[in-house]
Amino acid sequence: MTTQHSAEPTIRRTWRHAALIVAIVCAVLVLGCGLGTVAVRQGVLTPPNVNLDLGSMRVVGIRSNSPECTRLIIPGCIGLEPANVAHVYTLWLFQQNERDSWSQPRITQLLRVSLGRR
């Protein structure tokens, strides 16, 4: 019986250590996500362009400016950046409506984050 009593404190200590490790990992994830979000919004970090093909679905993440200044609409705006332009990162989900055809996909916006000035 003495072996059972001596094993109980060890098991409790192991569970406490495991709970402490899980709590630390959760805290690091929460702080990391929060700081990452702030860094992206301030323009310190730039999220990557993403293009994942998942069979009948595609996930696309792109950085863009809103409003876009294109040569077709305003020929004189090449190289200029309006003062009120917003930099955004958008994550899109494209789904095929017809098998093996991307001619008219269903498009869903998954995420939109405002980015800081660069």
PALUMNU-783738 format. One record per atom (N, C-alpha, C): residue number from 1; residue in one letter; atom name; z, y, x. Coordinates in nm, 2 decimals. Layout:
<atoms>
<loro: NUM&gugu: a&marza: CA&up: Z&north: Y&east: X>
...
</atoms>
This chain:
<atoms>
<loro: 1&gugu: m&marza: N&up: 0.00&north: -0.12&east: 0.08>
<loro: 1&gugu: m&marza: CA&up: 0.00&north: 0.00&east: 0.00>
<loro: 1&gugu: m&marza: C&up: 0.00&north: 0.13&east: 0.09>
<loro: 2&gugu: t&marza: N&up: 0.05&north: 0.12&east: 0.20>
<loro: 2&gugu: t&marza: CA&up: 0.05&north: 0.24&east: 0.29>
<loro: 2&gugu: t&marza: C&up: -0.09&north: 0.28&east: 0.32>
<loro: 3&gugu: t&marza: N&up: -0.18&north: 0.19&east: 0.33>
<loro: 3&gugu: t&marza: CA&up: -0.32&north: 0.23&east: 0.36>
<loro: 3&gugu: t&marza: C&up: -0.38&north: 0.31&east: 0.25>
<loro: 4&gugu: q&marza: N&up: -0.35&north: 0.28&east: 0.12>
<loro: 4&gugu: q&marza: CA&up: -0.40&north: 0.35&east: 0.01>
<loro: 4&gugu: q&marza: C&up: -0.35&north: 0.49&east: 0.01>
<loro: 5&gugu: h&marza: N&up: -0.22&north: 0.51&east: 0.03>
<loro: 5&gugu: h&marza: CA&up: -0.16&north: 0.64&east: 0.03>
<loro: 5&gugu: h&marza: C&up: -0.21&north: 0.73&east: 0.15>
<loro: 6&gugu: s&marza: N&up: -0.24&north: 0.67&east: 0.26>
<loro: 6&gugu: s&marza: CA&up: -0.29&north: 0.75&east: 0.37>
<loro: 6&gugu: s&marza: C&up: -0.43&north: 0.78&east: 0.35>
<loro: 7&gugu: a&marza: N&up: -0.51&north: 0.71&east: 0.27>
<loro: 7&gugu: a&marza: CA&up: -0.65&north: 0.73&east: 0.25>
<loro: 7&gugu: a&marza: C&up: -0.67&north: 0.85&east: 0.15>
<loro: 8&gugu: e&marza: N&up: -0.58&north: 0.86&east: 0.06>
<loro: 8&gugu: e&marza: CA&up: -0.59&north: 0.97&east: -0.05>
<loro: 8&gugu: e&marza: C&up: -0.60&north: 1.11&east: 0.01>
<loro: 9&gugu: p&marza: N&up: -0.51&north: 1.15&east: 0.10>
<loro: 9&gugu: p&marza: CA&up: -0.53&north: 1.28&east: 0.16>
<loro: 9&gugu: p&marza: C&up: -0.66&north: 1.30&east: 0.23>
<loro: 10&gugu: t&marza: N&up: -0.71&north: 1.20&east: 0.30>
<loro: 10&gugu: t&marza: CA&up: -0.84&north: 1.21&east: 0.37>
<loro: 10&gugu: t&marza: C&up: -0.95&north: 1.23&east: 0.27>
<loro: 11&gugu: i&marza: N&up: -0.95&north: 1.16&east: 0.16>
<loro: 11&gugu: i&marza: CA&up: -1.05&north: 1.17&east: 0.05>
<loro: 11&gugu: i&marza: C&up: -1.05&north: 1.31&east: -0.01>
<loro: 12&gugu: r&marza: N&up: -0.92&north: 1.36&east: -0.04>
<loro: 12&gugu: r&marza: CA&up: -0.91&north: 1.49&east: -0.09>
<loro: 12&gugu: r&marza: C&up: -0.96&north: 1.60&east: 0.00>
<loro: 13&gugu: r&marza: N&up: -0.93&north: 1.58&east: 0.13>
<loro: 13&gugu: r&marza: CA&up: -0.97&north: 1.67&east: 0.24>
<loro: 13&gugu: r&marza: C&up: -1.13&north: 1.67&east: 0.25>
<loro: 14&gugu: t&marza: N&up: -1.19&north: 1.55&east: 0.23>
<loro: 14&gugu: t&marza: CA&up: -1.33&north: 1.54&east: 0.24>
<loro: 14&gugu: t&marza: C&up: -1.40&north: 1.61&east: 0.12>
<loro: 15&gugu: w&marza: N&up: -1.34&north: 1.60&east: 0.00>
<loro: 15&gugu: w&marza: CA&up: -1.39&north: 1.67&east: -0.12>
<loro: 15&gugu: w&marza: C&up: -1.38&north: 1.82&east: -0.10>
<loro: 16&gugu: r&marza: N&up: -1.27&north: 1.86&east: -0.05>
<loro: 16&gugu: r&marza: CA&up: -1.25&north: 2.00&east: -0.03>
<loro: 16&gugu: r&marza: C&up: -1.35&north: 2.06&east: 0.07>
<loro: 17&gugu: h&marza: N&up: -1.37&north: 1.99&east: 0.18>
<loro: 17&gugu: h&marza: CA&up: -1.48&north: 2.03&east: 0.28>
<loro: 17&gugu: h&marza: C&up: -1.62&north: 2.03&east: 0.21>
<loro: 18&gugu: a&marza: N&up: -1.65&north: 1.93&east: 0.13>
<loro: 18&gugu: a&marza: CA&up: -1.78&north: 1.93&east: 0.07>
<loro: 18&gugu: a&marza: C&up: -1.79&north: 2.05&east: -0.03>
<loro: 19&gugu: a&marza: N&up: -1.69&north: 2.07&east: -0.11>
<loro: 19&gugu: a&marza: CA&up: -1.69&north: 2.19&east: -0.20>
<loro: 19&gugu: a&marza: C&up: -1.70&north: 2.32&east: -0.13>
<loro: 20&gugu: l&marza: N&up: -1.63&north: 2.33&east: -0.01>
<loro: 20&gugu: l&marza: CA&up: -1.64&north: 2.45&east: 0.07>
<loro: 20&gugu: l&marza: C&up: -1.79&north: 2.47&east: 0.12>
<loro: 21&gugu: i&marza: N&up: -1.85&north: 2.36&east: 0.17>
<loro: 21&gugu: i&marza: CA&up: -1.98&north: 2.37&east: 0.22>
<loro: 21&gugu: i&marza: C&up: -2.08&north: 2.41&east: 0.11>
<loro: 22&gugu: v&marza: N&up: -2.07&north: 2.35&east: -0.01>
<loro: 22&gugu: v&marza: CA&up: -2.15&north: 2.38&east: -0.12>
<loro: 22&gugu: v&marza: C&up: -2.14&north: 2.53&east: -0.16>
<loro: 23&gugu: a&marza: N&up: -2.01&north: 2.58&east: -0.16>
<loro: 23&gugu: a&marza: CA&up: -1.99&north: 2.72&east: -0.19>
<loro: 23&gugu: a&marza: C&up: -2.05&north: 2.81&east: -0.09>
<loro: 24&gugu: i&marza: N&up: -2.04&north: 2.78&east: 0.04>
<loro: 24&gugu: i&marza: CA&up: -2.10&north: 2.86&east: 0.14>
<loro: 24&gugu: i&marza: C&up: -2.25&north: 2.86&east: 0.13>
<loro: 25&gugu: v&marza: N&up: -2.31&north: 2.75&east: 0.11>
<loro: 25&gugu: v&marza: CA&up: -2.46&north: 2.74&east: 0.09>
<loro: 25&gugu: v&marza: C&up: -2.50&north: 2.82&east: -0.03>
<loro: 26&gugu: c&marza: N&up: -2.43&north: 2.81&east: -0.14>
<loro: 26&gugu: c&marza: CA&up: -2.46&north: 2.89&east: -0.26>
<loro: 26&gugu: c&marza: C&up: -2.45&north: 3.04&east: -0.23>
<loro: 27&gugu: a&marza: N&up: -2.35&north: 3.08&east: -0.16>
<loro: 27&gugu: a&marza: CA&up: -2.33&north: 3.22&east: -0.12>
<loro: 27&gugu: a&marza: C&up: -2.44&north: 3.27&east: -0.03>
<loro: 28&gugu: v&marza: N&up: -2.48&north: 3.19&east: 0.07>
<loro: 28&gugu: v&marza: CA&up: -2.59&north: 3.23&east: 0.15>
<loro: 28&gugu: v&marza: C&up: -2.72&north: 3.24&east: 0.08>
<loro: 29&gugu: l&marza: N&up: -2.75&north: 3.15&east: -0.02>
<loro: 29&gugu: l&marza: CA&up: -2.87&north: 3.16&east: -0.10>
<loro: 29&gugu: l&marza: C&up: -2.87&north: 3.28&east: -0.18>
<loro: 30&gugu: v&marza: N&up: -2.76&north: 3.31&east: -0.25>
<loro: 30&gugu: v&marza: CA&up: -2.76&north: 3.43&east: -0.33>
<loro: 30&gugu: v&marza: C&up: -2.78&north: 3.56&east: -0.25>
<loro: 31&gugu: l&marza: N&up: -2.71&north: 3.57&east: -0.14>
<loro: 31&gugu: l&marza: CA&up: -2.72&north: 3.69&east: -0.05>
<loro: 31&gugu: l&marza: C&up: -2.86&north: 3.69&east: 0.01>
<loro: 32&gugu: g&marza: N&up: -2.91&north: 3.58&east: 0.05>
<loro: 32&gugu: g&marza: CA&up: -3.05&north: 3.58&east: 0.11>
<loro: 32&gugu: g&marza: C&up: -3.15&north: 3.62&east: 0.01>
<loro: 33&gugu: c&marza: N&up: -3.14&north: 3.57&east: -0.12>
<loro: 33&gugu: c&marza: CA&up: -3.24&north: 3.61&east: -0.22>
<loro: 33&gugu: c&marza: C&up: -3.23&north: 3.76&east: -0.25>
<loro: 34&gugu: g&marza: N&up: -3.11&north: 3.80&east: -0.27>
<loro: 34&gugu: g&marza: CA&up: -3.08&north: 3.95&east: -0.30>
<loro: 34&gugu: g&marza: C&up: -3.14&north: 4.04&east: -0.19>
<loro: 35&gugu: l&marza: N&up: -3.10&north: 4.00&east: -0.06>
<loro: 35&gugu: l&marza: CA&up: -3.15&north: 4.09&east: 0.05>
<loro: 35&gugu: l&marza: C&up: -3.30&north: 4.07&east: 0.06>
<loro: 36&gugu: g&marza: N&up: -3.36&north: 3.96&east: 0.04>
<loro: 36&gugu: g&marza: CA&up: -3.50&north: 3.94&east: 0.04>
<loro: 36&gugu: g&marza: C&up: -3.58&north: 4.02&east: -0.06>
<loro: 37&gugu: t&marza: N&up: -3.52&north: 4.03&east: -0.18>
<loro: 37&gugu: t&marza: CA&up: -3.58&north: 4.11&east: -0.29>
<loro: 37&gugu: t&marza: C&up: -3.57&north: 4.26&east: -0.25>
<loro: 38&gugu: v&marza: N&up: -3.46&north: 4.30&east: -0.20>
<loro: 38&gugu: v&marza: CA&up: -3.45&north: 4.44&east: -0.15>
<loro: 38&gugu: v&marza: C&up: -3.55&north: 4.47&east: -0.04>
<loro: 39&gugu: a&marza: N&up: -3.56&north: 4.38&east: 0.05>
<loro: 39&gugu: a&marza: CA&up: -3.66&north: 4.40&east: 0.17>
<loro: 39&gugu: a&marza: C&up: -3.80&north: 4.41&east: 0.12>
<loro: 40&gugu: v&marza: N&up: -3.84&north: 4.33&east: 0.02>
<loro: 40&gugu: v&marza: CA&up: -3.97&north: 4.33&east: -0.03>
<loro: 40&gugu: v&marza: C&up: -3.99&north: 4.46&east: -0.11>
<loro: 41&gugu: r&marza: N&up: -3.90&north: 4.50&east: -0.19>
<loro: 41&gugu: r&marza: CA&up: -3.91&north: 4.63&east: -0.27>
<loro: 41&gugu: r&marza: C&up: -3.92&north: 4.75&east: -0.18>
<loro: 42&gugu: q&marza: N&up: -3.85&north: 4.75&east: -0.07>
<loro: 42&gugu: q&marza: CA&up: -3.85&north: 4.86&east: 0.03>
<loro: 42&gugu: q&marza: C&up: -3.97&north: 4.86&east: 0.12>
<loro: 43&gugu: g&marza: N&up: -4.05&north: 4.75&east: 0.12>
<loro: 43&gugu: g&marza: CA&up: -4.17&north: 4.74&east: 0.20>
<loro: 43&gugu: g&marza: C&up: -4.14&north: 4.69&east: 0.34>
<loro: 44&gugu: v&marza: N&up: -4.02&north: 4.64&east: 0.37>
<loro: 44&gugu: v&marza: CA&up: -3.98&north: 4.59&east: 0.50>
<loro: 44&gugu: v&marza: C&up: -4.05&north: 4.45&east: 0.52>
<loro: 45&gugu: l&marza: N&up: -4.05&north: 4.37&east: 0.42>
<loro: 45&gugu: l&marza: CA&up: -4.12&north: 4.24&east: 0.42>
<loro: 45&gugu: l&marza: C&up: -4.23&north: 4.24&east: 0.32>
<loro: 46&gugu: t&marza: N&up: -4.34&north: 4.17&east: 0.35>
<loro: 46&gugu: t&marza: CA&up: -4.45&north: 4.16&east: 0.26>
<loro: 46&gugu: t&marza: C&up: -4.47&north: 4.02&east: 0.22>
<loro: 47&gugu: p&marza: N&up: -4.47&north: 3.99&east: 0.09>
<loro: 47&gugu: p&marza: CA&up: -4.49&north: 3.85&east: 0.05>
<loro: 47&gugu: p&marza: C&up: -4.63&north: 3.81&east: 0.08>
<loro: 48&gugu: p&marza: N&up: -4.65&north: 3.68&east: 0.11>
<loro: 48&gugu: p&marza: CA&up: -4.78&north: 3.63&east: 0.15>
<loro: 48&gugu: p&marza: C&up: -4.87&north: 3.61&east: 0.03>
<loro: 49&gugu: n&marza: N&up: -5.00&north: 3.62&east: 0.06>
<loro: 49&gugu: n&marza: CA&up: -5.10&north: 3.59&east: -0.04>
<loro: 49&gugu: n&marza: C&up: -5.10&north: 3.44&east: -0.05>
<loro: 50&gugu: v&marza: N&up: -5.11&north: 3.39&east: -0.18>
<loro: 50&gugu: v&marza: CA&up: -5.09&north: 3.25&east: -0.21>
<loro: 50&gugu: v&marza: C&up: -5.22&north: 3.21&east: -0.29>
<loro: 51&gugu: n&marza: N&up: -5.27&north: 3.09&east: -0.25>
<loro: 51&gugu: n&marza: CA&up: -5.38&north: 3.03&east: -0.33>
<loro: 51&gugu: n&marza: C&up: -5.36&north: 2.88&east: -0.33>
<loro: 52&gugu: l&marza: N&up: -5.29&north: 2.82&east: -0.43>
<loro: 52&gugu: l&marza: CA&up: -5.26&north: 2.68&east: -0.44>
<loro: 52&gugu: l&marza: C&up: -5.34&north: 2.62&east: -0.55>
<loro: 53&gugu: d&marza: N&up: -5.41&north: 2.52&east: -0.51>
<loro: 53&gugu: d&marza: CA&up: -5.49&north: 2.44&east: -0.61>
<loro: 53&gugu: d&marza: C&up: -5.42&north: 2.32&east: -0.65>
<loro: 54&gugu: l&marza: N&up: -5.38&north: 2.31&east: -0.77>
<loro: 54&gugu: l&marza: CA&up: -5.30&north: 2.20&east: -0.82>
<loro: 54&gugu: l&marza: C&up: -5.37&north: 2.12&east: -0.93>
<loro: 55&gugu: g&marza: N&up: -5.50&north: 2.08&east: -0.90>
<loro: 55&gugu: g&marza: CA&up: -5.58&north: 2.01&east: -0.99>
<loro: 55&gugu: g&marza: C&up: -5.64&north: 2.10&east: -1.10>
<loro: 56&gugu: s&marza: N&up: -5.59&north: 2.08&east: -1.22>
<loro: 56&gugu: s&marza: CA&up: -5.63&north: 2.17&east: -1.33>
<loro: 56&gugu: s&marza: C&up: -5.56&north: 2.30&east: -1.34>
<loro: 57&gugu: m&marza: N&up: -5.48&north: 2.33&east: -1.24>
<loro: 57&gugu: m&marza: CA&up: -5.40&north: 2.46&east: -1.24>
<loro: 57&gugu: m&marza: C&up: -5.42&north: 2.52&east: -1.10>
<loro: 58&gugu: r&marza: N&up: -5.41&north: 2.65&east: -1.09>
<loro: 58&gugu: r&marza: CA&up: -5.41&north: 2.72&east: -0.97>
<loro: 58&gugu: r&marza: C&up: -5.30&north: 2.82&east: -0.97>
<loro: 59&gugu: v&marza: N&up: -5.23&north: 2.84&east: -0.86>
<loro: 59&gugu: v&marza: CA&up: -5.13&north: 2.95&east: -0.85>
<loro: 59&gugu: v&marza: C&up: -5.18&north: 3.05&east: -0.74>
<loro: 60&gugu: v&marza: N&up: -5.20&north: 3.17&east: -0.78>
<loro: 60&gugu: v&marza: CA&up: -5.25&north: 3.27&east: -0.69>
<loro: 60&gugu: v&marza: C&up: -5.15&north: 3.39&east: -0.69>
<loro: 61&gugu: g&marza: N&up: -5.11&north: 3.43&east: -0.57>
<loro: 61&gugu: g&marza: CA&up: -5.03&north: 3.54&east: -0.55>
<loro: 61&gugu: g&marza: C&up: -5.10&north: 3.65&east: -0.46>
<loro: 62&gugu: i&marza: N&up: -5.11&north: 3.77&east: -0.51>
<loro: 62&gugu: i&marza: CA&up: -5.18&north: 3.87&east: -0.43>
<loro: 62&gugu: i&marza: C&up: -5.11&north: 4.00&east: -0.43>
<loro: 63&gugu: r&marza: N&up: -5.13&north: 4.08&east: -0.33>
<loro: 63&gugu: r&marza: CA&up: -5.08&north: 4.22&east: -0.32>
<loro: 63&gugu: r&marza: C&up: -5.19&north: 4.31&east: -0.37>
<loro: 64&gugu: s&marza: N&up: -5.16&north: 4.41&east: -0.44>
<loro: 64&gugu: s&marza: CA&up: -5.27&north: 4.50&east: -0.49>
<loro: 64&gugu: s&marza: C&up: -5.20&north: 4.64&east: -0.51>
<loro: 65&gugu: n&marza: N&up: -5.29&north: 4.73&east: -0.54>
<loro: 65&gugu: n&marza: CA&up: -5.25&north: 4.87&east: -0.57>
<loro: 65&gugu: n&marza: C&up: -5.28&north: 4.90&east: -0.72>
<loro: 66&gugu: s&marza: N&up: -5.20&north: 4.97&east: -0.78>
<loro: 66&gugu: s&marza: CA&up: -5.22&north: 5.01&east: -0.92>
<loro: 66&gugu: s&marza: C&up: -5.20&north: 5.16&east: -0.93>
<loro: 67&gugu: p&marza: N&up: -5.30&north: 5.24&east: -0.97>
<loro: 67&gugu: p&marza: CA&up: -5.44&north: 5.20&east: -1.01>
<loro: 67&gugu: p&marza: C&up: -5.52&north: 5.17&east: -0.88>
<loro: 68&gugu: e&marza: N&up: -5.62&north: 5.08&east: -0.90>
<loro: 68&gugu: e&marza: CA&up: -5.71&north: 5.05&east: -0.79>
<loro: 68&gugu: e&marza: C&up: -5.81&north: 5.17&east: -0.77>
<loro: 69&gugu: c&marza: N&up: -5.84&north: 5.20&east: -0.65>
<loro: 69&gugu: c&marza: CA&up: -5.94&north: 5.30&east: -0.62>
<loro: 69&gugu: c&marza: C&up: -6.06&north: 5.23&east: -0.57>
<loro: 70&gugu: t&marza: N&up: -6.16&north: 5.21&east: -0.65>
<loro: 70&gugu: t&marza: CA&up: -6.27&north: 5.13&east: -0.61>
<loro: 70&gugu: t&marza: C&up: -6.39&north: 5.21&east: -0.59>
<loro: 71&gugu: r&marza: N&up: -6.49&north: 5.17&east: -0.51>
<loro: 71&gugu: r&marza: CA&up: -6.61&north: 5.24&east: -0.48>
<loro: 71&gugu: r&marza: C&up: -6.70&north: 5.25&east: -0.60>
<loro: 72&gugu: l&marza: N&up: -6.69&north: 5.15&east: -0.69>
<loro: 72&gugu: l&marza: CA&up: -6.78&north: 5.16&east: -0.81>
<loro: 72&gugu: l&marza: C&up: -6.74&north: 5.26&east: -0.91>
<loro: 73&gugu: i&marza: N&up: -6.61&north: 5.29&east: -0.92>
<loro: 73&gugu: i&marza: CA&up: -6.56&north: 5.38&east: -1.02>
<loro: 73&gugu: i&marza: C&up: -6.56&north: 5.52&east: -0.96>
<loro: 74&gugu: i&marza: N&up: -6.50&north: 5.54&east: -0.84>
<loro: 74&gugu: i&marza: CA&up: -6.49&north: 5.67&east: -0.78>
<loro: 74&gugu: i&marza: C&up: -6.55&north: 5.66&east: -0.63>
<loro: 75&gugu: p&marza: N&up: -6.67&north: 5.69&east: -0.61>
<loro: 75&gugu: p&marza: CA&up: -6.73&north: 5.67&east: -0.48>
<loro: 75&gugu: p&marza: C&up: -6.66&north: 5.75&east: -0.37>
<loro: 76&gugu: g&marza: N&up: -6.60&north: 5.86&east: -0.40>
<loro: 76&gugu: g&marza: CA&up: -6.54&north: 5.94&east: -0.29>
<loro: 76&gugu: g&marza: C&up: -6.40&north: 5.90&east: -0.25>
<loro: 77&gugu: c&marza: N&up: -6.35&north: 5.80&east: -0.31>
<loro: 77&gugu: c&marza: CA&up: -6.21&north: 5.76&east: -0.28>
<loro: 77&gugu: c&marza: C&up: -6.19&north: 5.66&east: -0.17>
<loro: 78&gugu: i&marza: N&up: -6.30&north: 5.62&east: -0.10>
<loro: 78&gugu: i&marza: CA&up: -6.28&north: 5.53&east: 0.01>
<loro: 78&gugu: i&marza: C&up: -6.19&north: 5.59&east: 0.12>
<loro: 79&gugu: g&marza: N&up: -6.09&north: 5.51&east: 0.16>
<loro: 79&gugu: g&marza: CA&up: -6.00&north: 5.56&east: 0.26>
<loro: 79&gugu: g&marza: C&up: -5.89&north: 5.65&east: 0.21>
<loro: 80&gugu: l&marza: N&up: -5.90&north: 5.69&east: 0.09>
<loro: 80&gugu: l&marza: CA&up: -5.79&north: 5.78&east: 0.03>
<loro: 80&gugu: l&marza: C&up: -5.69&north: 5.70&east: -0.04>
<loro: 81&gugu: e&marza: N&up: -5.57&north: 5.75&east: -0.04>
<loro: 81&gugu: e&marza: CA&up: -5.47&north: 5.68&east: -0.12>
<loro: 81&gugu: e&marza: C&up: -5.40&north: 5.78&east: -0.21>
<loro: 82&gugu: p&marza: N&up: -5.41&north: 5.77&east: -0.34>
<loro: 82&gugu: p&marza: CA&up: -5.35&north: 5.87&east: -0.43>
<loro: 82&gugu: p&marza: C&up: -5.20&north: 5.87&east: -0.41>
<loro: 83&gugu: a&marza: N&up: -5.14&north: 5.98&east: -0.44>
<loro: 83&gugu: a&marza: CA&up: -4.99&north: 5.99&east: -0.42>
<loro: 83&gugu: a&marza: C&up: -4.91&north: 5.90&east: -0.52>
<loro: 84&gugu: n&marza: N&up: -4.96&north: 5.88&east: -0.63>
<loro: 84&gugu: n&marza: CA&up: -4.89&north: 5.80&east: -0.73>
<loro: 84&gugu: n&marza: C&up: -4.93&north: 5.66&east: -0.74>
<loro: 85&gugu: v&marza: N&up: -4.99&north: 5.60&east: -0.64>
<loro: 85&gugu: v&marza: CA&up: -5.03&north: 5.46&east: -0.64>
<loro: 85&gugu: v&marza: C&up: -4.91&north: 5.37&east: -0.63>
<loro: 86&gugu: a&marza: N&up: -4.90&north: 5.26&east: -0.70>
<loro: 86&gugu: a&marza: CA&up: -4.79&north: 5.17&east: -0.70>
<loro: 86&gugu: a&marza: C&up: -4.85&north: 5.04&east: -0.63>
<loro: 87&gugu: h&marza: N&up: -4.77&north: 5.00&east: -0.53>
<loro: 87&gugu: h&marza: CA&up: -4.81&north: 4.87&east: -0.46>
<loro: 87&gugu: h&marza: C&up: -4.73&north: 4.76&east: -0.54>
<loro: 88&gugu: v&marza: N&up: -4.80&north: 4.65&east: -0.57>
<loro: 88&gugu: v&marza: CA&up: -4.74&north: 4.55&east: -0.65>
<loro: 88&gugu: v&marza: C&up: -4.79&north: 4.41&east: -0.59>
<loro: 89&gugu: y&marza: N&up: -4.70&north: 4.31&east: -0.61>
<loro: 89&gugu: y&marza: CA&up: -4.73&north: 4.17&east: -0.58>
<loro: 89&gugu: y&marza: C&up: -4.72&north: 4.10&east: -0.71>
<loro: 90&gugu: t&marza: N&up: -4.83&north: 4.02&east: -0.74>
<loro: 90&gugu: t&marza: CA&up: -4.83&north: 3.95&east: -0.87>
<loro: 90&gugu: t&marza: C&up: -4.86&north: 3.81&east: -0.84>
<loro: 91&gugu: l&marza: N&up: -4.79&north: 3.72&east: -0.91>
<loro: 91&gugu: l&marza: CA&up: -4.82&north: 3.58&east: -0.90>
<loro: 91&gugu: l&marza: C&up: -4.88&north: 3.53&east: -1.03>
<loro: 92&gugu: w&marza: N&up: -4.99&north: 3.47&east: -1.03>
<loro: 92&gugu: w&marza: CA&up: -5.07&north: 3.43&east: -1.15>
<loro: 92&gugu: w&marza: C&up: -5.08&north: 3.28&east: -1.15>
<loro: 93&gugu: l&marza: N&up: -5.08&north: 3.23&east: -1.28>
<loro: 93&gugu: l&marza: CA&up: -5.11&north: 3.08&east: -1.30>
<loro: 93&gugu: l&marza: C&up: -5.24&north: 3.07&east: -1.38>
<loro: 94&gugu: f&marza: N&up: -5.34&north: 3.01&east: -1.32>
<loro: 94&gugu: f&marza: CA&up: -5.47&north: 2.98&east: -1.39>
<loro: 94&gugu: f&marza: C&up: -5.47&north: 2.84&east: -1.43>
<loro: 95&gugu: q&marza: N&up: -5.51&north: 2.82&east: -1.56>
<loro: 95&gugu: q&marza: CA&up: -5.52&north: 2.68&east: -1.61>
<loro: 95&gugu: q&marza: C&up: -5.65&north: 2.66&east: -1.67>
<loro: 96&gugu: q&marza: N&up: -5.71&north: 2.54&east: -1.65>
<loro: 96&gugu: q&marza: CA&up: -5.85&north: 2.51&east: -1.70>
<loro: 96&gugu: q&marza: C&up: -5.84&north: 2.49&east: -1.85>
<loro: 97&gugu: n&marza: N&up: -5.93&north: 2.55&east: -1.93>
<loro: 97&gugu: n&marza: CA&up: -5.94&north: 2.53&east: -2.07>
<loro: 97&gugu: n&marza: C&up: -6.03&north: 2.40&east: -2.10>
<loro: 98&gugu: e&marza: N&up: -6.12&north: 2.38&east: -2.01>
<loro: 98&gugu: e&marza: CA&up: -6.21&north: 2.27&east: -2.02>
<loro: 98&gugu: e&marza: C&up: -6.20&north: 2.19&east: -1.89>
<loro: 99&gugu: r&marza: N&up: -6.21&north: 2.06&east: -1.91>
<loro: 99&gugu: r&marza: CA&up: -6.20&north: 1.97&east: -1.79>
<loro: 99&gugu: r&marza: C&up: -6.31&north: 2.00&east: -1.69>
<loro: 100&gugu: d&marza: N&up: -6.27&north: 2.01&east: -1.56>
<loro: 100&gugu: d&marza: CA&up: -6.36&north: 2.04&east: -1.45>
<loro: 100&gugu: d&marza: C&up: -6.44&north: 2.17&east: -1.46>
<loro: 101&gugu: s&marza: N&up: -6.38&north: 2.27&east: -1.53>
<loro: 101&gugu: s&marza: CA&up: -6.45&north: 2.40&east: -1.54>
<loro: 101&gugu: s&marza: C&up: -6.35&north: 2.51&east: -1.53>
<loro: 102&gugu: w&marza: N&up: -6.39&north: 2.61&east: -1.44>
<loro: 102&gugu: w&marza: CA&up: -6.31&north: 2.73&east: -1.42>
<loro: 102&gugu: w&marza: C&up: -6.38&north: 2.85&east: -1.48>
<loro: 103&gugu: s&marza: N&up: -6.47&north: 2.83&east: -1.57>
<loro: 103&gugu: s&marza: CA&up: -6.55&north: 2.94&east: -1.63>
<loro: 103&gugu: s&marza: C&up: -6.46&north: 3.03&east: -1.72>
<loro: 104&gugu: q&marza: N&up: -6.37&north: 2.97&east: -1.79>
<loro: 104&gugu: q&marza: CA&up: -6.29&north: 3.05&east: -1.88>
<loro: 104&gugu: q&marza: C&up: -6.14&north: 3.00&east: -1.88>
<loro: 105&gugu: p&marza: N&up: -6.07&north: 3.03&east: -1.76>
<loro: 105&gugu: p&marza: CA&up: -5.94&north: 2.97&east: -1.75>
<loro: 105&gugu: p&marza: C&up: -5.84&north: 3.05&east: -1.84>
<loro: 106&gugu: r&marza: N&up: -5.73&north: 2.99&east: -1.87>
<loro: 106&gugu: r&marza: CA&up: -5.62&north: 3.06&east: -1.93>
<loro: 106&gugu: r&marza: C&up: -5.53&north: 3.11&east: -1.82>
<loro: 107&gugu: i&marza: N&up: -5.50&north: 3.24&east: -1.83>
<loro: 107&gugu: i&marza: CA&up: -5.43&north: 3.31&east: -1.72>
<loro: 107&gugu: i&marza: C&up: -5.30&north: 3.36&east: -1.76>
<loro: 108&gugu: t&marza: N&up: -5.19&north: 3.33&east: -1.69>
<loro: 108&gugu: t&marza: CA&up: -5.06&north: 3.37&east: -1.72>
<loro: 108&gugu: t&marza: C&up: -5.00&north: 3.44&east: -1.60>
<loro: 109&gugu: q&marza: N&up: -4.94&north: 3.56&east: -1.62>
<loro: 109&gugu: q&marza: CA&up: -4.87&north: 3.63&east: -1.51>
<loro: 109&gugu: q&marza: C&up: -4.73&north: 3.57&east: -1.50>
<loro: 110&gugu: l&marza: N&up: -4.70&north: 3.51&east: -1.38>
<loro: 110&gugu: l&marza: CA&up: -4.57&north: 3.45&east: -1.36>
<loro: 110&gugu: l&marza: C&up: -4.46&north: 3.55&east: -1.31>
<loro: 111&gugu: l&marza: N&up: -4.51&north: 3.65&east: -1.22>
<loro: 111&gugu: l&marza: CA&up: -4.42&north: 3.74&east: -1.15>
<loro: 111&gugu: l&marza: C&up: -4.49&north: 3.86&east: -1.12>
<loro: 112&gugu: r&marza: N&up: -4.42&north: 3.97&east: -1.13>
<loro: 112&gugu: r&marza: CA&up: -4.48&north: 4.10&east: -1.08>
<loro: 112&gugu: r&marza: C&up: -4.36&north: 4.18&east: -1.02>
<loro: 113&gugu: v&marza: N&up: -4.38&north: 4.22&east: -0.89>
<loro: 113&gugu: v&marza: CA&up: -4.28&north: 4.29&east: -0.81>
<loro: 113&gugu: v&marza: C&up: -4.34&north: 4.41&east: -0.75>
<loro: 114&gugu: s&marza: N&up: -4.27&north: 4.52&east: -0.77>
<loro: 114&gugu: s&marza: CA&up: -4.31&north: 4.65&east: -0.71>
<loro: 114&gugu: s&marza: C&up: -4.27&north: 4.65&east: -0.56>
<loro: 115&gugu: l&marza: N&up: -4.37&north: 4.69&east: -0.48>
<loro: 115&gugu: l&marza: CA&up: -4.35&north: 4.69&east: -0.33>
<loro: 115&gugu: l&marza: C&up: -4.33&north: 4.83&east: -0.29>
<loro: 116&gugu: g&marza: N&up: -4.26&north: 4.84&east: -0.17>
<loro: 116&gugu: g&marza: CA&up: -4.24&north: 4.98&east: -0.11>
<loro: 116&gugu: g&marza: C&up: -4.37&north: 5.02&east: -0.05>
<loro: 117&gugu: r&marza: N&up: -4.37&north: 5.15&east: -0.01>
<loro: 117&gugu: r&marza: CA&up: -4.48&north: 5.21&east: 0.06>
<loro: 117&gugu: r&marza: C&up: -4.50&north: 5.15&east: 0.20>
<loro: 118&gugu: r&marza: N&up: -4.62&north: 5.14&east: 0.24>
<loro: 118&gugu: r&marza: CA&up: -4.65&north: 5.09&east: 0.38>
<loro: 118&gugu: r&marza: C&up: -4.73&north: 5.20&east: 0.45>
</atoms>
